[in-house]
């Protein structure tokens, strides 16, 4: 066996070992496995993932898990001008050795958010849809720390191929494709998961309670299953 072949085999072995490390659970101090495919529903039907429970875990508790404060902002959508959404953005979070960005949507009353909008320090116009991003008054940002989380968007750095998605998440109930972007949505309504994957393997995984899955489906109305390549 020549030197080139030996080096190739060693390189493949190293890459395989690194891949195993990335996909194997890493022990945590509290014993909780925080992997994106470890999804459960509690007795009340609430989605549990990353050791967080939608509708119960607060933003303050998320900060304890992530060990980061995140950036809290208020958004006003263009299609529904009277509707507000509060979100916390966490960048470069490592869980189980996997790096990802997180967008945590908070459950807050619209009347409460409207008051925060009126007290906002700065309003920025968002591109594309014409929505607005509001920098909150510090007191209002602090108050949101006690609000429960409503949804999670998980944006991993790693690319995922279809075989790995099905191996880890299982076969979806259905798949819908976006013709313009090439994004295919893998839908798991009973688990509250919409996994969107583009042609290059980049994914965004959205988690909601199964009872709220209709909100994820609304923007996908009219889409059809993707055509086979």
MOCOR-V660367 format. One record per residue. N is the residue number from 1. SS is DSSP state (~ for helix, > for strand, _ for the rest). PHI is phi in radians with two decimals (NA if undefined). Layout:
n & ss & phi
N & SS & PHI
N & SS & PHI
//
This chain:
n & ss & phi
1 & _ & NA
2 & _ & -1.40
3 & ~ & -1.07
4 & ~ & -1.06
5 & ~ & -1.17
6 & ~ & -1.07
7 & ~ & -1.10
8 & ~ & -1.12
9 & ~ & -1.15
10 & ~ & -1.10
11 & ~ & -1.09
12 & ~ & -1.12
13 & ~ & -1.12
14 & ~ & -1.09
15 & ~ & -1.09
16 & ~ & -1.11
17 & ~ & -1.15
18 & ~ & -1.06
19 & ~ & -1.06
20 & ~ & -1.12
21 & ~ & -1.07
22 & ~ & -1.18
23 & ~ & -1.71
24 & _ & -1.49
25 & _ & -1.07
26 & _ & -1.78
27 & _ & -0.99
28 & _ & -2.06
29 & _ & -1.07
30 & _ & -1.64
31 & _ & 1.35
32 & _ & -1.58
33 & _ & -1.48
34 & _ & -2.00
35 & _ & -1.88
36 & _ & -1.15
37 & _ & -1.72
38 & _ & -1.52
39 & _ & -2.08
40 & > & -2.40
41 & > & -2.05
42 & _ & -1.40
43 & _ & -1.13
44 & _ & -1.66
45 & _ & 1.41
46 & _ & -1.56
47 & > & -1.29
48 & > & -2.12
49 & > & -2.72
50 & _ & 1.04
51 & _ & 1.36
52 & > & -1.96
53 & > & -2.05
54 & _ & -1.14
55 & _ & 1.52
56 & _ & -2.30
57 & _ & -1.10
58 & > & -1.61
59 & ~ & -1.06
60 & ~ & -1.04
61 & ~ & -1.24
62 & ~ & -1.06
63 & ~ & -1.07
64 & ~ & -1.15
65 & ~ & -1.18
66 & ~ & -1.39
67 & _ & 1.02
68 & _ & -2.54
69 & _ & -1.37
70 & _ & 1.24
71 & > & -2.00
72 & > & -1.66
73 & > & -2.43
74 & > & -1.93
75 & > & -2.16
76 & > & -2.13
77 & _ & -1.43
78 & _ & -1.39
79 & _ & -1.30
80 & _ & -2.24
81 & _ & -1.00
82 & _ & -1.61
83 & _ & -1.88
84 & > & -2.10
85 & > & -2.43
86 & > & -1.84
87 & > & -2.40
88 & > & -2.10
89 & > & -1.87
90 & > & -2.11
91 & > & -1.90
92 & > & 0.96
93 & > & -1.66
94 & > & -1.85
95 & > & -2.24
96 & _ & 0.94
97 & _ & 1.24
98 & > & -1.76
99 & > & -1.69
100 & > & -2.79
101 & > & -1.73
102 & > & -2.20
103 & > & -2.06
104 & > & -1.86
105 & > & -1.53
106 & > & -1.78
107 & _ & -1.59
108 & _ & -2.53
109 & _ & -1.12
110 & ~ & -1.10
111 & ~ & -1.12
112 & ~ & -1.09
113 & ~ & -1.21
114 & ~ & -1.11
115 & ~ & -1.13
116 & ~ & -1.17
117 & ~ & -1.07
118 & ~ & -1.12
119 & _ & -1.69
120 & _ & -1.05
121 & _ & -1.52
122 & > & -2.72
123 & > & -2.06
124 & > & -2.01
125 & > & -1.45
126 & _ & -1.56
127 & _ & -1.28
128 & _ & 1.34
129 & _ & -1.33
130 & _ & 1.47
131 & _ & -1.28
132 & > & -2.24
133 & > & -1.98
134 & > & -2.00
135 & > & -1.41
136 & _ & -1.40
137 & _ & -1.10
138 & ~ & -0.91
139 & ~ & -1.14
140 & ~ & -1.25
141 & ~ & -1.08
142 & ~ & -1.13
143 & ~ & -1.12
144 & ~ & -1.24
145 & ~ & -1.07
146 & ~ & -1.62
147 & _ & -1.46
148 & > & -1.27
149 & > & -1.48
150 & > & -1.85
151 & > & -2.69
152 & > & -2.26
153 & > & -1.96
154 & > & -1.99
155 & > & -2.09
156 & > & -1.30
157 & _ & -1.27
158 & _ & -1.24
159 & _ & -1.50
160 & _ & -2.17
161 & _ & -1.53
162 & ~ & -1.11
163 & ~ & -1.10
164 & ~ & -1.19
165 & ~ & -1.03
166 & ~ & -1.19
167 & ~ & -1.14
168 & ~ & -1.51
169 & ~ & -1.74
170 & _ & 1.52
171 & _ & -1.21
172 & _ & -1.29
173 & _ & -1.16
174 & > & -2.83
175 & > & -2.29
176 & > & -2.23
177 & > & -1.95
178 & _ & -1.71
179 & _ & -1.03
180 & _ & -1.28
181 & _ & -1.69
182 & _ & 1.41
183 & _ & -1.28
184 & > & -1.97
185 & > & -1.67
186 & > & -1.62
187 & > & -1.92
188 & > & -2.25
189 & _ & -1.07
190 & _ & -1.23
191 & _ & -1.93
192 & _ & 1.28
193 & > & -2.22
194 & > & -2.15
195 & > & -1.85
196 & > & -1.72
197 & > & -2.23
198 & _ & -1.60
199 & _ & -1.15
200 & _ & -1.54
201 & _ & 1.73
202 & _ & -1.24
203 & > & -2.28
204 & > & -2.26
205 & > & -1.95
206 & > & -1.89
207 & > & -2.07
208 & _ & -2.40
209 & _ & -1.25
210 & ~ & -0.90
211 & ~ & -1.13
212 & ~ & -1.78
213 & ~ & -1.10
214 & ~ & -1.02
215 & ~ & -1.17
216 & ~ & -1.27
217 & ~ & -1.34
218 & ~ & -0.97
219 & _ & -1.20
220 & _ & -1.67
221 & _ & -0.99
222 & _ & 1.63
223 & _ & -1.37
224 & > & -2.08
225 & _ & -0.99
226 & _ & -1.15
227 & _ & -1.34
228 & _ & -1.18
229 & _ & -1.21
//
